[in-house]
Amino acid sequence: MRSIGPLAVVTGMLLLASGCSDGAGTPPPDNTAPVAKFDMPACTIDVPCDFVSTSTDDAEVTGWSWDFNGDGTPDATTASSSYKYTSAGTFDVSLTVRDAQDLSSTKTSPITIAPAPVVNTPPTAGFTYACTAVACSFVSTSTDAAPGTIKTYAWTFGDGATADGSSPSHSYAAITPTDYTVTLTVTEFLILHSLAQRPGVVKSRDALMDSAYDEQVYVDDRTIDSHIKRLRKKFKAVDDDFEMIETLYGVGYRFREA
């Protein structure tokens, strides 16, 4: 006769041990790679442009590598950075992100940088003229830098008349000469007469001394300079535009040719 009691007891113990061995819990999920993200900013040539990573990871992003111009060389290694484009064109912007276990992902997007706007500057006005008696012709020598071009001309001739075009002509009305009285000393008159009788010819100070003073009278250069200064002052008192007596430094004076 065979006994089965001990066998049943051993079997029950094995089942209990097997049930208790499952108490370690669910193992953690596998690590996944981060997701590279960024929004493309609006960038202007020659102005620093700000880039910001919005990348995500199941734990955290621990590394960033930016390539702003598509040349394959890292330009920045922080979550946010700035970059200045100095030439126009389209460039690939890439961001590679990594986590603590060195898993990575990369996002690449194109950016287009427009050329710098060309600044239009005002034209520079200029002209030449030639007159025969009261009839005058004018030619514009005005210039304008690209991209601008001169489109219109507006002339005023100082007597109320106007014109357009680049090369107008105008005839001035004859004006009756106005007489002015200028009071001169005898010496001043003699110096002025010496200059005016030969316009364009330079007279030295010695020559002007000889024309204004007797041989027995001695005067130095400063005396002639003082007379010239007074002559100019007297004529400018009645004609502010008087510039007929010219100084040639180190040489002398001359009366301007008409």
C-alpha positions as CSV (number, residue, x, y, z in Angstrom):
1,M,0.0,0.0,0.0
2,R,1.4,3.5,-1.0
3,S,1.2,6.8,0.9
4,I,0.4,10.1,-1.0
5,G,0.2,12.5,1.9
6,P,3.8,14.0,1.8
7,L,3.7,14.4,-2.0
8,A,0.6,16.6,-1.7
9,V,2.3,18.8,0.8
10,V,5.4,19.4,-1.2
11,T,3.4,20.2,-4.3
12,G,1.4,22.9,-2.4
13,M,4.6,24.5,-1.2
14,L,6.0,24.8,-4.8
15,L,2.8,26.5,-6.0
16,L,3.0,29.0,-3.2
17,A,6.6,29.9,-3.9
18,S,5.8,30.4,-7.6
19,G,3.0,32.8,-6.8
20,C,5.2,34.9,-4.5
21,S,8.0,35.3,-7.0
22,D,5.9,37.8,-9.1
23,G,6.3,40.7,-6.6
24,A,9.1,42.6,-8.4
25,G,6.6,44.8,-10.4
26,T,6.4,46.1,-14.1
27,P,9.9,46.9,-15.6
28,P,10.4,50.6,-16.7
29,P,9.6,51.5,-20.4
30,D,12.5,51.8,-22.9
31,N,14.1,55.3,-23.4
32,T,12.9,57.1,-26.5
33,A,14.9,59.7,-28.6
34,P,14.1,63.4,-28.1
35,V,12.1,65.3,-30.8
36,A,13.9,68.3,-32.3
37,K,11.7,71.3,-32.7
38,F,12.0,75.0,-33.4
39,D,10.0,77.8,-34.9
40,M,11.6,79.7,-37.8
41,P,12.0,83.4,-37.0
42,A,11.7,86.2,-39.4
43,C,15.3,87.3,-40.2
44,T,16.8,90.4,-41.8
45,I,20.2,90.6,-43.5
46,D,23.0,92.0,-41.3
47,V,20.7,91.9,-38.2
48,P,21.2,89.2,-35.4
49,C,18.4,86.7,-35.6
50,D,17.2,84.7,-32.5
51,F,16.6,81.0,-32.7
52,V,14.9,79.1,-29.8
53,S,14.7,75.3,-29.4
54,T,11.2,73.9,-28.4
55,S,12.4,70.3,-28.5
56,T,10.9,67.7,-26.2
57,D,12.1,64.4,-24.6
58,D,10.5,61.7,-22.3
59,A,13.1,62.8,-19.7
60,E,15.0,65.9,-20.7
61,V,17.0,67.3,-23.6
62,T,20.7,67.6,-22.5
63,G,22.4,68.7,-25.7
64,W,21.8,71.0,-28.7
65,S,23.8,71.6,-31.9
66,W,22.7,74.4,-34.3
67,D,23.9,74.8,-37.9
68,F,22.4,78.0,-39.2
69,N,23.8,78.2,-42.7
70,G,23.9,74.6,-43.9
71,D,27.7,74.3,-44.0
72,G,27.8,71.2,-41.7
73,T,29.7,73.1,-39.0
74,P,28.0,73.7,-35.6
75,D,27.4,77.4,-35.0
76,A,25.9,77.1,-31.4
77,T,25.5,74.5,-28.7
78,T,22.8,76.1,-26.5
79,A,19.1,75.8,-26.4
80,S,18.7,79.3,-27.8
81,S,21.2,81.4,-29.8
82,S,21.4,84.2,-32.3
83,Y,23.0,84.3,-35.7
84,K,23.6,87.2,-38.2
85,Y,23.3,86.5,-41.9
86,T,25.6,88.8,-43.9
87,S,24.5,87.7,-47.4
88,A,21.2,87.1,-49.1
89,G,20.1,83.6,-50.1
90,T,18.4,80.4,-48.9
91,F,20.1,78.5,-46.1
92,D,19.3,75.2,-44.3
93,V,18.9,75.6,-40.6
94,S,19.5,72.4,-38.6
95,L,19.0,71.6,-34.9
96,T,20.2,68.3,-33.5
97,V,19.2,67.5,-29.9
98,R,20.4,64.7,-27.6
99,D,19.3,63.2,-24.3
100,A,21.3,61.8,-21.4
101,Q,21.6,58.4,-23.1
102,D,22.9,60.0,-26.3
103,L,19.8,59.4,-28.3
104,S,19.3,62.2,-30.8
105,S,17.1,63.6,-33.6
106,T,17.5,66.4,-36.1
107,K,15.2,69.0,-37.7
108,T,16.2,70.9,-40.8
109,S,14.2,73.8,-42.3
110,P,15.1,76.3,-45.0
111,I,15.3,80.1,-44.4
112,T,15.4,82.7,-47.1
113,I,17.3,86.0,-46.4
114,A,16.3,88.9,-48.7
115,P,18.8,91.4,-50.0
116,A,19.2,94.6,-48.1
117,P,16.8,97.3,-49.4
118,V,18.5,99.9,-51.6
119,V,18.2,103.3,-50.1
120,N,17.2,106.0,-52.5
121,T,19.0,109.3,-51.9
122,P,18.0,112.8,-53.2
123,P,19.6,114.0,-56.4
124,T,22.3,116.7,-56.4
125,A,21.4,119.8,-58.3
126,G,23.9,121.6,-60.5
127,F,24.0,123.6,-63.8
128,T,26.2,125.6,-66.1
129,Y,25.1,128.7,-68.1
130,A,26.3,131.0,-70.8
131,C,24.9,134.5,-71.6
132,T,25.2,136.8,-74.5
133,A,24.0,140.2,-73.4
134,V,20.6,139.3,-71.7
135,A,20.0,136.0,-73.5
136,C,21.2,133.0,-71.4
137,S,21.2,129.3,-71.9
138,F,21.3,126.8,-69.0
139,V,22.3,123.2,-68.9
140,S,21.6,120.9,-65.9
141,T,24.6,119.0,-64.6
142,S,22.5,117.4,-61.8
143,T,23.3,113.8,-60.8
144,D,21.3,111.1,-59.0
145,A,22.7,107.9,-57.6
146,A,21.0,104.5,-58.4
147,P,18.3,103.4,-58.1
148,G,17.0,107.0,-58.5
149,T,16.7,108.9,-61.7
150,I,16.0,112.5,-62.3
151,K,12.4,112.8,-63.7
152,T,11.6,116.6,-63.5
153,Y,13.4,119.9,-63.5
154,A,12.1,123.2,-62.0
155,W,14.0,126.3,-62.8
156,T,13.6,129.8,-61.4
157,F,15.6,132.6,-63.0
158,G,15.5,135.2,-60.2
159,D,13.2,137.6,-62.1
160,G,9.9,135.6,-61.6
161,A,10.3,133.5,-64.7
162,T,10.4,129.7,-64.5
163,A,11.0,126.8,-66.8
164,D,11.2,123.0,-66.9
165,G,13.4,120.6,-68.9
166,S,17.1,119.9,-68.5
167,S,18.4,122.7,-70.8
168,P,16.2,125.8,-70.8
169,S,16.9,129.3,-72.2
170,H,15.9,132.6,-70.8
171,S,16.2,136.2,-71.8
172,Y,16.4,138.8,-69.0
173,A,14.8,142.2,-69.3
174,A,17.4,145.0,-69.6
175,I,17.8,146.9,-66.3
176,T,18.5,150.5,-66.2
177,P,21.9,151.0,-64.5
178,T,21.7,152.5,-61.1
179,D,24.2,155.3,-60.1
180,Y,25.9,155.2,-56.7
181,T,28.1,157.8,-55.2
182,V,31.2,156.7,-53.4
183,T,33.4,159.3,-51.7
184,L,37.1,158.6,-52.0
185,T,40.2,160.3,-50.8
186,V,42.7,161.4,-53.4
187,T,45.1,158.6,-52.5
188,E,42.3,156.0,-52.7
189,F,41.2,157.3,-56.0
190,L,44.7,157.2,-57.5
191,I,45.2,153.6,-56.3
192,L,41.8,152.6,-57.7
193,H,42.5,154.3,-61.0
194,S,45.9,152.5,-61.3
195,L,44.1,149.2,-60.9
196,A,41.0,149.8,-62.9
197,Q,42.8,151.3,-66.0
198,R,44.3,147.8,-66.7
199,P,41.9,145.1,-65.5
200,G,43.4,141.7,-65.0
201,V,47.0,143.1,-64.6
202,V,48.6,142.5,-61.2
203,K,50.0,145.6,-59.6
204,S,52.6,145.2,-56.9
205,R,52.4,147.3,-53.8
206,D,55.5,149.3,-54.9
207,A,53.7,150.1,-58.2
208,L,50.6,151.3,-56.3
209,M,52.8,153.4,-54.0
210,D,54.4,155.1,-57.1
211,S,50.9,155.9,-58.5
212,A,49.6,157.4,-55.3
213,Y,52.5,159.1,-53.6
214,D,55.3,161.5,-54.5
215,E,58.8,160.1,-54.7
216,Q,59.8,161.9,-51.5
217,V,57.1,160.2,-49.4
218,Y,57.9,156.8,-48.0
219,V,55.1,154.3,-47.1
220,D,55.3,150.6,-46.3
221,D,53.3,147.7,-47.6
222,R,50.8,147.9,-44.8
223,T,49.8,151.4,-45.8
224,I,48.7,150.1,-49.3
225,D,46.9,147.2,-47.6
226,S,45.0,149.7,-45.4
227,H,44.0,151.8,-48.5
228,I,42.7,148.6,-50.3
229,K,40.8,147.6,-47.2
230,R,39.1,151.0,-47.0
231,L,38.3,151.0,-50.8
232,R,36.6,147.6,-50.5
233,K,34.6,148.7,-47.4
234,K,33.3,151.9,-49.2
235,F,32.2,150.0,-52.3
236,K,30.6,147.2,-50.3
237,A,28.6,149.9,-48.4
238,V,26.7,150.6,-51.7
239,D,27.1,147.1,-53.4
240,D,27.3,144.1,-51.1
241,D,28.4,142.0,-54.0
242,F,31.5,144.1,-54.8
243,E,34.5,141.8,-55.4
244,M,36.3,143.7,-58.2
245,I,39.6,144.2,-56.3
246,E,41.4,140.8,-56.0
247,T,44.3,140.0,-53.7
248,L,47.2,137.9,-55.0
249,Y,49.0,137.0,-51.9
250,G,52.7,137.7,-52.0
251,V,52.4,139.5,-55.3
252,G,49.9,142.4,-55.1
253,Y,46.4,143.4,-56.3
254,R,44.5,143.5,-59.5
255,F,41.2,144.7,-60.8
256,R,39.0,141.9,-62.0
257,E,38.2,141.7,-65.7
258,A,34.5,142.0,-66.6
